[in-house]
Amino acid sequence: MDTVTPKRERNKEQTQQRLINATIELLKTDGFASLGINAIAAQAKVNKALIYRYFDGLPGLMRAAANELDLTQTKLIDFSLPQTEGKIDLKEYLVEIFQSLHQNLQNDSLAQKLMIQELSEENEMTRTFAEAREQQGLEVTEQSKVLFSNLAGKEKMDAFDLQSALAITSAAIYYLTMRSTTVQMFNGVDIQSKEGWDRICSTLATFFEKALTSPV
């Protein structure tokens, strides 16, 4: 009996992962249009009844797949402060984070496709991914609060609307990154070049630096 339960649990976890992987693969090829119980089960090569058993249906599986994806393009970014004996260059540090956010989205065609569909369609599937993106974003905001409190102090942070600042910054980076797939110039800035993105990220970092270092 003791040997059967762990094996069954492993089989369950493996099947769940196969279904999540199948969902993500279908998203990559056809977006939300191809998603359905039968298509996912066929892709995963499992009985469709297991989707109901393990995820309570398609919405639950969608949530599991959404949670596995890096919808905010931040999972690969290290938000911890660099270990250094000298004073941290706040602007340089922020430029690196903003550049990483841009590059992660630029290299993730699935994330781009999901964003486009979330903007153009409103249904249960797109809402599920939008809600997961929002939750991931709030988690990043909490990490950022700790980071900026350590850098600027509690008094500065109390006077600074970090959530709005991050909303504006991430929206700008997301939009300009997506726009750069079809357009080279935006308001005179080359958004398809490294030089252009150096300018954009440096300017965004300057906004944060001035807000966090100016007198309260």
C-alpha positions in Angstrom: 0.0 0.0 0.0 2.8 2.4 0.9 4.4 1.9 -2.5 1.2 2.3 -4.5 0.2 5.8 -3.3 3.5 7.6 -4.2 3.4 6.0 -7.7 -0.2 7.1 -8.2 0.7 10.6 -7.0 3.6 10.7 -9.5 1.4 9.5 -12.3 -1.2 12.2 -11.4 1.5 14.9 -11.4 2.9 13.7 -14.7 -0.5 13.7 -16.3 -1.3 17.2 -15.0 2.0 18.5 -16.4 1.3 16.8 -19.7 -2.0 18.5 -19.9 -0.5 21.9 -19.0 2.3 21.4 -21.6 -0.3 20.4 -24.2 -2.3 23.6 -23.5 0.8 25.8 -23.8 1.8 24.1 -27.1 -1.6 24.7 -28.6 -1.5 28.3 -27.5 1.8 28.7 -29.3 0.5 27.3 -32.5 -3.0 28.6 -32.8 -3.7 30.8 -29.8 -7.0 30.6 -27.9 -8.9 29.5 -31.1 -7.6 25.9 -30.8 -8.2 25.4 -27.1 -10.8 22.9 -26.2 -11.2 19.7 -24.1 -10.8 17.4 -27.1 -7.9 19.2 -28.7 -5.9 19.4 -25.4 -6.6 15.7 -24.5 -5.5 14.6 -28.0 -2.3 16.8 -27.8 -1.5 15.3 -24.4 -2.5 11.8 -25.5 -4.7 11.3 -22.4 -8.4 10.7 -21.7 -10.3 13.9 -21.7 -12.0 12.8 -18.5 -8.7 13.5 -16.7 -9.0 17.2 -17.4 -12.2 17.2 -15.3 -10.7 15.0 -12.7 -7.5 17.0 -12.1 -8.6 20.5 -13.0 -12.4 20.5 -12.7 -12.7 21.3 -16.4 -11.1 23.7 -19.0 -11.2 26.9 -16.9 -9.1 25.2 -14.1 -6.6 23.9 -16.7 -6.4 27.4 -18.2 -5.5 28.8 -14.8 -2.8 26.2 -14.2 -1.3 26.9 -17.7 -1.5 30.7 -17.1 0.3 30.4 -13.7 3.1 28.4 -15.3 3.8 31.0 -17.9 5.8 34.1 -17.2 3.0 36.5 -18.2 4.8 39.6 -16.8 8.2 38.7 -18.2 9.7 39.1 -14.7 10.4 35.6 -13.5 13.9 35.7 -14.9 14.7 39.1 -13.4 16.7 39.1 -10.1 15.1 41.9 -8.0 17.6 41.4 -5.1 20.1 44.1 -4.5 23.6 43.5 -5.9 26.2 42.7 -3.3 28.6 45.6 -3.4 30.7 47.6 -0.9 30.1 50.9 -2.5 26.9 52.9 -3.1 24.5 51.3 -5.6 23.9 53.3 -8.8 20.1 53.4 -8.7 19.7 54.5 -12.3 22.1 51.9 -13.7 20.4 49.2 -11.7 16.9 50.2 -12.9 18.1 50.4 -16.5 19.2 46.8 -16.3 15.8 45.7 -15.0 13.9 47.6 -17.6 16.2 46.3 -20.4 15.5 42.7 -19.1 11.8 43.3 -19.2 12.0 44.5 -22.8 14.3 41.7 -23.9 12.2 38.9 -22.2 9.1 40.0 -24.0 10.9 40.5 -27.3 12.1 36.9 -27.1 8.7 35.4 -26.0 6.4 35.1 -29.1 3.8 33.4 -27.0 3.6 36.2 -24.5 3.2 38.7 -27.4 0.4 36.6 -28.9 -1.5 36.3 -25.6 -1.3 40.1 -25.1 -2.7 40.7 -28.5 -5.6 38.3 -28.0 -6.3 39.7 -24.5 -6.6 43.2 -26.1 -8.8 42.0 -29.1 -11.0 39.4 -27.4 -13.0 39.3 -24.2 -14.0 35.8 -23.1 -13.4 33.4 -20.3 -10.0 32.3 -21.6 -8.6 35.8 -22.1 -10.0 36.8 -18.7 -8.3 33.9 -17.1 -4.9 34.9 -18.5 -5.5 38.6 -17.7 -6.3 37.7 -14.1 -3.1 35.6 -13.8 -1.1 38.4 -15.4 -2.5 40.8 -12.8 -1.7 38.5 -9.9 1.9 38.0 -11.1 2.2 41.8 -11.5 1.0 42.4 -8.0 3.6 39.9 -6.7 6.3 41.8 -8.6 5.0 45.0 -7.0 5.4 43.6 -3.6 9.0 42.6 -4.4 9.6 46.1 -5.7 8.3 47.7 -2.5 10.9 45.9 -0.5 13.6 46.8 -3.1 12.8 50.5 -3.2 12.3 50.8 0.5 15.8 49.5 1.0 17.1 51.9 -1.7 15.2 55.0 -0.8 13.9 54.6 2.7 10.4 54.2 4.1 9.6 58.0 4.1 10.3 58.3 0.4 8.2 55.2 -0.4 5.3 56.5 1.6 5.2 59.6 -0.6 5.8 57.7 -3.9 2.9 55.9 -5.7 4.9 52.9 -6.7 2.0 50.9 -8.1 1.1 53.7 -10.6 4.7 54.2 -11.5 5.2 50.5 -12.3 1.9 50.4 -14.2 3.0 53.3 -16.4 6.5 51.8 -16.9 5.5 48.3 -17.7 2.7 49.5 -20.0 5.3 51.6 -21.9 7.8 48.8 -22.3 5.1 46.3 -23.2 3.5 48.5 -25.9 6.8 49.7 -27.4 8.2 46.2 -27.5 5.1 44.9 -29.3 5.1 47.9 -31.6 8.7 47.3 -32.6 7.7 44.0 -34.3 6.1 46.0 -37.1 7.4 49.6 -36.8 11.0 50.9 -36.5 10.4 54.5 -35.4 8.2 55.8 -32.7 8.2 59.5 -32.0 11.6 59.7 -33.6 13.1 56.9 -31.4 14.4 53.8 -33.2 12.5 51.1 -31.2 14.1 48.3 -33.2 17.7 49.2 -32.1 19.7 48.8 -28.9 20.5 52.5 -29.0 16.8 53.3 -29.0 16.0 51.0 -26.1 19.0 52.4 -24.2 17.4 55.8 -24.5 14.0 54.6 -23.4 15.2 52.6 -20.4 17.5 55.3 -19.3 14.7 57.9 -19.4 12.3 55.6 -17.4 15.1 55.0 -14.9 15.7 58.7 -14.5 12.0 59.3 -13.6 12.3 56.7 -10.8 15.7 58.0 -9.7 14.4 61.6 -9.4 11.2 60.6 -7.6 13.1 58.5 -5.1 16.0 60.9 -4.4 14.3 64.3 -4.5 13.3 65.9 -1.2 10.0 64.7 0.2 
